[in-house]
Amino acid sequence: MFGPFRATLVDLGGLLWKRPWRMSKPQKYRLRKRMQLVDSNIDIIYQGLTKEGLSCKVIDNLKQNFPKEHEVLPKNKYTVFNKTAKNYRKGVHLVPKWTKKSLRENPEFF
């Protein structure tokens, strides 16, 4: 019980930090709001550039090819492709730094 060989939480219960297998409703809500904010920022930057008569290939590409939040299926919104998972999908909240990345596009047929 005491001493150098005492049991720790990791020894007693496996992983100390467990992640839930699905996202909570507030997490999903915040994800949707972040995606909508990104969409509005792309629109604002694109409009500002066109108003000044300028263009940027990256912004033009995002405006034309990047799917908007309402166009993305819930399956692609909350999960990402993972070749090691059982159904080739895992929750987006299990991706490192998932709040900083745009994970809207997955491989076709997954």
C-alpha positions in Angstrom: 0.0 0.0 0.0 2.7 2.5 0.9 6.3 2.6 -0.4 7.9 2.5 -3.8 5.7 -0.2 -5.2 2.3 1.2 -4.3 -0.6 1.0 -6.8 -1.3 4.1 -8.8 -4.4 5.2 -10.6 -2.9 4.0 -13.9 -2.2 0.6 -12.4 -5.6 0.2 -10.9 -7.8 1.4 -13.8 -5.9 1.5 -17.0 -5.6 4.8 -18.7 -5.8 7.8 -16.4 -7.2 10.2 -19.0 -10.2 8.6 -20.7 -11.9 10.3 -23.7 -15.6 9.9 -24.3 -16.3 8.0 -27.5 -18.8 10.6 -28.8 -19.0 14.4 -28.7 -21.4 16.1 -26.3 -24.1 18.5 -27.5 -22.2 21.6 -26.4 -19.0 20.4 -28.2 -21.1 19.9 -31.4 -22.6 23.3 -31.0 -19.3 25.0 -30.6 -17.9 23.1 -33.6 -20.8 24.3 -35.8 -20.3 27.9 -34.6 -16.5 27.7 -35.3 -17.3 26.4 -38.8 -19.8 29.2 -39.4 -17.2 31.7 -38.2 -14.6 30.4 -40.7 -17.2 30.6 -43.5 -18.1 34.2 -42.7 -14.4 35.1 -42.4 -13.7 33.6 -45.9 -16.6 35.6 -47.3 -15.5 38.9 -45.7 -11.9 38.5 -46.9 -13.1 37.6 -50.4 -15.5 40.5 -50.6 -12.8 42.9 -49.3 -10.3 41.7 -51.9 -12.8 42.0 -54.8 -13.9 45.4 -53.6 -10.2 46.6 -53.9 -9.8 44.8 -57.2 -7.3 42.3 -55.8 -7.4 38.5 -55.8 -5.6 35.8 -53.9 -5.5 32.2 -55.2 -5.9 30.7 -51.7 -8.9 32.7 -50.8 -10.5 32.2 -54.3 -9.9 28.5 -53.9 -11.5 28.4 -50.4 -14.5 30.5 -51.6 -15.1 28.2 -54.6 -14.2 24.7 -53.4 -14.4 24.7 -49.6 -17.7 23.3 -48.4 -19.8 25.5 -46.1 -21.0 24.4 -42.7 -24.6 23.8 -43.9 -23.4 21.8 -46.9 -21.3 19.3 -44.8 -23.1 16.1 -43.8 -23.3 15.5 -40.0 -21.3 12.3 -40.6 -18.4 14.3 -42.0 -18.9 17.1 -39.5 -18.4 15.1 -36.4 -16.2 12.2 -37.6 -13.1 11.8 -39.6 -11.6 9.0 -41.7 -9.3 6.7 -39.8 -7.8 3.6 -41.4 -7.2 1.8 -38.1 -10.7 2.2 -36.7 -13.3 -0.6 -37.0 -15.6 1.4 -39.3 -12.9 3.6 -40.7 -14.2 6.5 -38.7 -13.4 8.2 -35.4 -14.8 11.2 -33.6 -13.3 14.5 -34.6 -12.7 15.3 -31.0 -10.1 12.6 -30.8 -7.9 14.3 -33.5 -5.1 16.4 -31.9 -5.8 20.1 -32.1 -9.2 19.5 -33.7 -10.4 22.9 -32.7 -7.7 24.5 -34.9 -8.2 22.4 -38.0 -10.8 22.4 -40.7 -11.7 18.8 -41.0 -14.6 19.0 -43.5 -13.4 16.8 -46.3 -12.9 13.0 -46.1 -11.9 10.4 -48.7 -14.6 9.5 -51.1 -17.0 6.6 -50.1 -16.0 6.8 -46.4 
